[in-house]
Amino acid sequence: MNDEQLQQIQQVYCVENWSAGYFEVDARGCLLTRPAPGDPRYVNLKELVDELTLKRKVAPPILVRFPQLLTSQLRKLADAYQHAIAEFQYGGQHFPVFPMKVNPRREVVEEFLRDSVRCRVGVECGSKPELYAALAQDQAVDTLMICNGFKDETFIRLACLGTQAGKRVVVVLEKLNELRMVLKEYRRTGVCPLIGLRAKLYSRGSGKWASSGGEAAKFGLTTSEILQCVRLLQEEKLDGQLKLLHLHIGSQITDIKRVKNAMREAARVYAKLRQVGANIEFLDIGGGLGVDYDGSHTRTESSMNYTVQEFANDVVFIIRSICDDEHVPHPNIVTESGRMMTAYHSVFITNIRDEIETFADEQLSVQVDVDDPQVISELKDLCDGVNGKNYVEYYHDALELKDSLHTQFNMGLISLEDRAKGELLFWETCARALRESEEEGFPSDEFEQLKKVLAAKYLCNFSLFRSAPDSWAIRQLFPIVPIHRLDEPLKDFATFVDVTCDSDGKISHFVDLKDDRETLNMPAWRDGEPYYLAIFLVGAYQEVMGSFHNLFGLPNEAQVVIGDNGSYQITKLVPGSRISDMLSFARYDQAMLVEAFRRKLAVQVEQGKLTAELASKLAGEYDRAAAGSTYLE
Ligand SMILES: Cc1ncc(COP(=O)(O)O)c(C=O)c1O
């Protein structure tokens, strides 16, 4: 590709802006993934997908997991805090914990904990299953296991089991009642985990999750409840167990100003608690560190206006300043940044299966005769005459003629054939006008709208609700790029629909540095040829929040380690859900279904409509179909 083409690719897909150095387009027009920014190693995604599909017979949709990107992001976070701690001569240390809710898959959790000695990384659990899984993991002795979320006695009991197994478990109290359960368990067993207090801050985050913070937040203790907890623990002589103050003002904080405000408030609460005798050692600032999904580096909801280093600097500097001001020791800083650590590591690959026909796709084969109604011949003149100078005017005229066409049809003045002819000529005029507008560049709003209407609609083999649910639920933007053929002209403009029977199952918003755009420019799709698209940055929340809408199941999954000179190793393949898996999910018993289907065939045999031999063959076919993929094959 020449420089001009590369520049065009960058303009359309903004890869340099959102990729954080992990993804790039090479000179052959293919997408590469690197294990860390600046690392010379890479994998060509198209070559990888070819191996998966052709040699390993793993069909799309495929979730490709790159564990090296998890480690790289963890190190980026740890390095940012190390740097800030050194720069501001901060007295405490950084303890990152991985919040399991963000991606509880075993491969992800275990990959982080492998780095637990070097980066002091622990885990955060928000439910009994998460805690249960975490308790059996290997993690360095001084790392933390933070228990957030609403708890019952079993949850507290599991936390105590962890304490007894030598883990540094911190039960973060969300409600006063949870302290009563902890004390009850202590009186019964003599075991008390470390205690944390989650503060309901006045400060709020920004973006979609702003309501996680502030006075009306769902979680956390009010100031008077915090003081009550401290008193209760002192009375029970368990105040030595109170080690942590926790806050979380929401995920994907878009504006750094909100972080600074929250840190000021949290550091003050910490300092005042120290001054009333609570020997808290850890200030847990929760999650919220954003991911720049659209690469715009702005306060918009799919972006953030700060860097990881700026975030860490502000946190460390503000906590240090307030602690010095209040003459209390600098606490260790715990971070629960899940999105930032996991978003990059998985890439979702789907393929275009087909094109959904629109008006604009119909081939123009209109024969206009002398005795056709005037509206038709006028539309034909417009269609033939559109050029670079008159396209706006001709487009406006065509709109008027289309109205006239429909009015005349409704009045019974023209036939169905005339209407069909007129519509074809109208859409062809629009398409020609749009081509002129695109060639001129800087299209006006009305041509942007027209582009949306005329865009190709490609049917992609995936379920949005399963694999990128936030795109539907909260209109989160995810970068989408073809993984090959980017050296070809970007002739098509398109939107995408998934295979669910839900009209919301579509992607019609794409990343853009200034705005979000409603169509994606891409190399032309050719029927019968493979065409792969990747949805990037889906490693946080998407896997776990995805649903089984229409009983489309988990996609196939490949874990890939990137080696030298474009080499890679597929270290794990996990087959996606079979039809039978989804039947079980919906509580059907497959054997009973097969039996019931057999009975239906038997009735046909009794009525002489099927032979016994054919019925038996059909029953076998029905039985075997359950082993197939839920996606299009
Ligand atoms: C208590 C708590 N900690 C950490 C997180 C992770 O946040 P993020 O993924 O934004 O880093 C969340 C998610 O909302 C949370 O509720």
The ligand as a Gaussian input file, in Angstrom:
#p B3LYP/6-31G(d) Opt

LIG

0 1
 C      -16.730000      -2.440000      42.875000
 C      -16.201000      -2.486000      41.495000
 N      -14.878000      -2.581000      41.314000
 C      -14.347000      -2.624000      40.088000
 C      -15.125000      -2.567000      38.965000
 C      -14.473000      -2.614000      37.608000
 O      -14.537000      -1.388000      36.998000
 P      -13.762000      -1.120000      35.639000
 O      -14.002000      -2.275000      34.773000
 O      -14.344000       0.134000      35.152000
 O      -12.329000      -0.965000      35.954000
 C      -16.512000      -2.468000      39.096000
 C      -17.362000      -2.403000      37.902000
 O      -18.242000      -1.651000      37.752000
 C      -17.063000      -2.428000      40.409000
 O      -18.380000      -2.352000      40.579000

